[in-house]
Every structure is written in C-alpha cells, then in structure tokens.
C-alpha cells in the first residue's frame, strides 16, 4: 500500500478510501475490490433481480455496455440476491455485466446503501485508480441511474491524477 493511500482515511464518502470487499459473481467466481487496484471501479447497486425497475436498469446497462467498456473501468453490479438468482437473471436478459451476490447484505451495509425495504438502495459509487471514492449517488427506488451520468462520472474519475 502506498503512502498516499495510507494518508486517506477509509470510509464510504467522497474523498475517502473505499473499503475492500470480496463477493462471488453469478458464475461462482470471486471478485475482490483490491484486485482492481489502479483501475477505476464503478459499483452499481440495485435492489433485486427480476423486478421491473431493476430489470430496466440492468438492461439499459446491457444496451450501453460498449460505452461502459470504452471507459476502461471495471463495472460491476451488486445486489443482495444469490449467485443462482443472478445467473438466472443474467441469462434471462443476456446481461454482459458481472453481477455480484451480496447475499447477507454485508457490502450493502459496509457502503451504507441498505434500503429500508431490506435490499440495497439503487446507488452508484465510482472509485478512482487510487482507491478513493470519487462519485456517490443514490436514487429513489422507482428511478434508475442515468447511464450517461454514470459514464461521465467514470470518465471523470479516470482523468483524476492518482
């Protein structure tokens, strides 16, 4: 860990070093935040698989996936569902993005995006290449994050010097 990182306190707010975590994706593969060091990472939290707004949100990401990939960022979606429900959801809608299973809601709580309804809020957290939270936004459950806004936040984090 570099000296610059150790000077930045860990936390979940903009300007704080993002806390590390590890989750399994829809294929049972482990994904760890710290394994993506020096990359911009976008954490896209969504409440549940196969619900109307979540499906629109994930399908919108799918439809814009080339734009997300062009940013060079590691973009993952996180929900409290199981690996199995994520796999079925991804297959049903042909989703290219990695869906991380936060079955016990630990990462949802860690990043303070727990919903009053039990799942996660619909939220976006963009972490710059130095591991610092650059962008954070939650939206009401009936709305979904705007892809253009998320992609702009990712590009902005990529331009930030590490």
C-alpha positions, -999 to 999 in steps of 0.1 A, spaced: 0 0 0 14 34 -10 19 62 15 -7 83 -3 -33 57 3 -25 54 40 -30 92 44 -66 90 31 -90 76 57 -111 46 48 -148 52 46 -178 54 23 -180 91 14 -165 110 -15 -128 116 -8 -124 86 14 -105 53 5 -131 27 -4 -132 -3 20 -122 -36 4 -146 -64 0 -149 -97 -18 -180 -113 -33 -189 -141 -57 -205 -134 -91 -232 -151 -110 -207 -177 -122 -193 -185 -87 -161 -166 -94 -146 -144 -67 -143 -107 -73 -123 -85 -49 -121 -47 -50 -84 -47 -41 -77 -69 -71 -86 -40 -93 -61 -16 -78 -51 13 -101 -83 9 -121 -114 30 -119 -142 8 -105 -179 15 -107 -201 -3 -81 -237 -3 -94 -260 -13 -65 -296 -24 -74 -323 -38 -51 -334 -71 -66 -332 -94 -97 -363 -96 -120 -381 -66 -106 -394 -40 -131 -371 -11 -125 -340 -33 -117 -346 -52 -150 -348 -19 -169 -317 -6 -152 -296 -37 -159 -309 -40 -195 -301 -3 -200 -265 -11 -189 -265 -41 -213 -276 -19 -241 -249 7 -234 -223 -20 -224 -199 -9 -252 -199 26 -238 -192 13 -203 -163 -8 -216 -148 21 -236 -142 39 -203 -117 12 -193 -133 9 -159 -142 -23 -140 -180 -20 -138 -199 -44 -116 -235 -46 -104 -242 -56 -68 -274 -69 -53 -285 -89 -22 -296 -118 -45 -279 -152 -46 -254 -164 -72 -281 -186 -86 -307 -158 -89 -281 -136 -105 -272 -163 -130 -308 -168 -140 -313 -130 -142 -282 -126 -164 -291 -155 -187 -328 -144 -190 -318 -109 -201 -285 -116 -218 -266 -93 -194 -229 -89 -200 -221 -72 -167 -208 -91 -137 -235 -94 -110 -220 -97 -75 -241 -116 -49 -242 -98 -16 -264 -125 -1 -260 -114 35 -261 -76 27 -226 -71 42 -213 -49 13 -246 -31 11 -242 -22 48 -205 -15 45 -211 11 18 -242 25 36 -266 18 8 -290 -5 27 -326 1 18 -354 5 44 -371 -23 24 -344 -48 31 -323 -49 0 -299 -23 -13 -307 12 -24 -303 19 -61 -269 36 -59 -237 42 -79 -202 45 -63 -173 53 -86 -138 47 -71 -108 62 -88 -75 44 -96 -60 54 -62 -89 36 -44 -107 68 -34 -144 73 -38 -148 99 -65 -186 98 -70 -215 86 -50 -252 89 -57 -284 71 -46 -317 74 -64 -352 67 -53 -361 30 -60 -387 39 -86 -360 56 -107 -328 43 -121 -294 60 -126 -289 77 -159 -263 58 -179 -248 90 -194 -243 104 -159 -226 72 -147 -204 70 -177 -194 107 -172 -186 101 -135 -164 71 -146 -146 92 -172 -141 120 -146 -125 95 -121 -102 82 -149 -89 118 -155 -81 124 -119 -44 120 -112 -36 91 -88 
